Amino acid sequence: QVQLVESGGGLVQPGGSLRLSCAASGMIFGSYAMHWYRQAPGKQREWVATAGTGGTTNYVSSVKGRFTVSRDNAKNTAYLQMSSLKPEDTAVYYCNVLVGLRDYWGQGTQVTVSS
């Protein structure tokens, strides 16, 4: 059974940084792209970034240049380094993987950007 566990969220001031982690189990981690999504209050969940299997990365335009997605296949963990955080980055952040025909999600970690 695939399990994803996010950690690293918290309260940070505008301009600050946080690093989120997503620990995966029950899957061959290096074989799958890992995705980060976020959901702000009252809004739909949106895709944020992807760490591909071959080292490729992709980002939604609103976070380009501020967020960095990465993965450590030896640790079965994906990361989202967030810098220059803005109040509009406030959301619950989720990691996601598609294994076969099934989507798996973590429980989410809250990120609040506020002074």
C-alpha positions, -999 to 999 in steps of 0.1 A, spaced: 0 0 0 14 34 -10 17 59 17 28 95 15 36 116 46 42 153 43 60 174 70 77 207 73 48 231 72 43 260 97 39 297 102 64 319 84 67 357 78 65 371 43 98 367 26 107 337 46 115 301 37 103 266 45 112 232 32 85 206 29 92 169 28 72 140 15 82 105 27 69 77 5 66 40 12 50 10 -5 63 19 -40 94 19 -61 100 55 -54 125 62 -82 101 49 -109 75 76 -104 72 114 -108 63 131 -76 40 161 -76 32 188 -51 -2 205 -50 -17 231 -27 -52 241 -16 -60 275 -2 -91 282 18 -121 285 -5 -101 276 -36 -96 245 -57 -65 224 -53 -38 235 -77 -7 218 -90 25 235 -79 55 215 -90 67 181 -103 100 162 -98 103 138 -127 121 105 -127 149 118 -149 157 149 -129 133 171 -148 113 197 -128 83 218 -136 65 246 -118 34 266 -119 42 301 -131 34 317 -98 62 299 -79 89 298 -106 121 313 -93 109 310 -57 103 272 -52 126 243 -59 113 207 -61 137 179 -57 139 142 -47 163 118 -30 156 84 -43 178 68 -17 156 82 10 123 77 -8 116 114 -2 106 144 -22 111 180 -12 97 214 -19 120 242 -9 100 274 -7 116 308 -6 105 344 -8 71 333 5 41 355 0 8 355 19 -9 341 -12 12 310 -8 -8 302 23 -24 268 18 -24 231 27 4 215 7 0 179 -5 23 155 -23 9 132 -49 19 102 -70 1 83 -97 9 45 -95 -8 25 -121 -43 40 -124 -45 52 -89 -37 86 -74 -22 86 -39 -22 117 -17 -6 125 16 -25 140 45 -12 175 38 8 200 57 -3 236 65 18 265 54 8 299 66 26 331 55 17 360 77 33 388 96 
